[in-house]
Amino acid sequence: MSYSRIAKAITVGFYLVVVSTVFSGNQNNQRHSDQDAEKAIAELLQSQVACWNRGDIDGFMDTYWESEELTFCSSGKITRGWLKTKERYKKNYDTPEKMGHLDFDDLEITLISDNAALVIGTWKLSFSEATGKSPVSGKYSLVLKVIDKRWKIIHDHTSVAE
């Protein structure tokens, strides 16, 4: 199978997950105006950055859906479940030096419905000179859904720029 066919299959699969998630419904969902929703999502992402930069992975993970259905894709691997995702973060970023300083840029928020959104952005980790590590950056796409009246990340696909 060619690379373009694989890429198309992955893209189609991703959007099928988004559509099925969006239309599956949730009795606890709350309707938001577009402006309120975009503001709440931007605040969620700012919260992630603040938590990361103070070394608070537990706080960072509070923005994710605490469910076995949470999906995190990165480094060619898929991790399913909130606890497994949290454990992966804690294993890979077990010191402040490894965590570095996080920034998000190029934020694009697309509301799919009153209770679901797609977010695309750029992330960058920079490190102190003492670590000898060069900055690392990449792109991310997130699917968020209102769960129990709060926006939560239900799907995270993060890639590293080459």
C-alpha positions as CSV (number, residue, x, y, z in Angstrom):
1,M,0.0,0.0,0.0
2,S,1.4,3.4,-0.9
3,Y,2.1,6.2,1.6
4,S,-0.7,8.4,0.2
5,R,-3.3,5.6,0.6
6,I,-2.1,5.0,4.2
7,A,-2.3,8.7,4.9
8,K,-5.8,8.9,3.4
9,A,-7.0,5.9,5.4
10,I,-5.6,7.4,8.6
11,T,-7.3,10.7,7.8
12,V,-10.6,9.1,7.0
13,G,-10.4,7.0,10.2
14,F,-9.6,10.1,12.3
15,Y,-12.6,12.0,11.0
16,L,-14.9,9.0,11.5
17,V,-13.8,8.9,15.1
18,V,-14.5,12.7,15.4
19,V,-18.0,12.4,13.8
20,S,-19.0,9.3,15.8
21,T,-17.9,11.0,19.0
22,V,-19.6,14.3,18.3
23,F,-22.9,12.7,17.4
24,S,-22.9,10.0,20.1
25,G,-24.5,12.5,22.6
26,N,-24.0,13.0,26.3
27,Q,-26.7,13.9,28.6
28,N,-24.4,16.2,30.6
29,N,-23.4,18.3,27.7
30,Q,-24.0,22.1,27.8
31,R,-24.6,24.3,24.8
32,H,-22.1,27.2,24.4
33,S,-22.0,30.2,22.1
34,D,-19.1,30.1,19.6
35,Q,-17.3,32.9,21.4
36,D,-17.7,31.4,24.8
37,A,-16.6,28.0,23.6
38,E,-13.5,29.4,21.9
39,K,-12.6,31.3,25.0
40,A,-13.1,28.3,27.2
41,I,-10.9,26.1,24.9
42,A,-8.2,28.8,24.7
43,E,-8.2,28.9,28.6
44,L,-8.0,25.2,28.8
45,L,-4.9,25.2,26.6
46,Q,-3.4,28.1,28.6
47,S,-4.0,26.0,31.7
48,Q,-2.1,23.1,30.1
49,V,0.9,25.4,29.4
50,A,0.9,26.8,32.9
51,C,0.7,23.4,34.5
52,W,3.4,22.0,32.3
53,N,5.8,24.9,33.0
54,R,5.5,24.4,36.7
55,G,6.1,20.7,36.4
56,D,2.5,19.8,37.3
57,I,1.6,16.8,35.1
58,D,-1.4,16.0,37.3
59,G,-2.9,19.5,36.5
60,F,-1.9,19.1,32.9
61,M,-3.9,15.8,32.7
62,D,-6.9,17.5,34.3
63,T,-7.7,18.9,30.8
64,Y,-8.1,15.4,29.4
65,W,-11.2,13.2,29.6
66,E,-10.7,10.8,32.5
67,S,-11.8,7.7,30.6
68,E,-10.5,4.5,29.1
69,E,-11.7,5.9,25.8
70,L,-9.2,8.8,25.7
71,T,-6.9,8.4,22.8
72,F,-3.3,9.8,22.6
73,C,-1.2,9.4,19.5
74,S,2.4,10.3,19.4
75,S,5.8,8.9,18.4
76,G,4.1,6.3,16.2
77,K,2.2,4.9,19.2
78,I,-1.4,5.0,20.3
79,T,-2.1,5.1,24.0
80,R,-5.6,4.5,25.2
81,G,-7.0,5.5,28.5
82,W,-6.5,8.5,30.8
83,L,-4.4,6.6,33.3
84,K,-2.1,5.1,30.7
85,T,-1.6,8.5,29.1
86,K,-0.8,10.1,32.4
87,E,1.7,7.3,33.2
88,R,3.3,7.8,29.8
89,Y,3.8,11.5,30.4
90,K,5.2,10.8,33.9
91,K,7.7,8.2,32.5
92,N,8.9,10.4,29.7
93,Y,9.0,13.7,31.6
94,D,10.0,12.7,35.1
95,T,12.2,15.7,35.8
96,P,11.7,19.5,35.2
97,E,14.8,19.4,32.9
98,K,13.1,16.9,30.6
99,M,9.9,18.9,30.7
100,G,11.6,22.1,29.6
101,H,9.4,25.2,28.9
102,L,6.2,24.7,26.8
103,D,4.7,27.2,24.4
104,F,1.6,26.8,22.1
105,D,1.2,28.9,18.9
106,D,-0.8,29.0,15.7
107,L,-4.0,28.0,17.5
108,E,-6.9,27.2,15.2
109,I,-10.2,26.3,16.9
110,T,-13.0,24.9,14.8
111,L,-16.3,24.2,16.5
112,I,-17.9,21.1,15.0
113,S,-21.0,21.4,17.1
114,D,-22.2,23.1,20.3
115,N,-20.3,20.6,22.3
116,A,-17.4,19.5,20.2
117,A,-14.3,21.1,18.7
118,L,-11.2,20.4,16.7
119,V,-8.1,22.3,17.7
120,I,-4.9,22.5,15.6
121,G,-1.7,24.2,16.9
122,T,2.0,24.2,17.2
123,W,3.9,23.3,20.3
124,K,7.5,24.0,21.3
125,L,9.6,22.8,24.2
126,S,12.7,24.8,25.0
127,F,15.4,23.9,27.5
128,S,17.9,25.7,29.6
129,E,21.4,25.9,28.2
130,A,22.6,23.7,31.1
131,T,20.8,20.7,29.7
132,G,22.5,21.0,26.3
133,K,19.2,20.1,24.7
134,S,18.0,21.9,21.5
135,P,14.4,23.1,21.3
136,V,11.9,20.6,20.0
137,S,8.6,21.5,18.3
138,G,5.8,20.0,16.3
139,K,2.1,20.1,15.6
140,Y,-0.9,18.8,17.4
141,S,-4.5,18.2,16.7
142,L,-7.0,17.8,19.5
143,V,-10.7,16.8,19.6
144,L,-12.5,18.3,22.5
145,K,-16.0,17.6,23.8
146,V,-18.1,19.1,26.6
147,I,-18.3,16.5,29.3
148,D,-20.0,17.3,32.6
149,K,-20.3,20.9,31.5
150,R,-16.5,21.2,30.9
151,W,-14.4,21.1,27.8
152,K,-12.2,18.0,27.8
153,I,-9.6,16.6,25.4
154,I,-10.9,13.3,24.1
155,H,-8.3,12.7,21.4
156,D,-4.7,14.1,21.1
157,H,-2.5,13.6,18.1
158,T,0.9,15.1,18.6
159,S,3.8,15.0,16.1
160,V,7.4,16.2,16.2
161,A,8.7,18.4,13.4
162,E,11.6,16.9,11.5
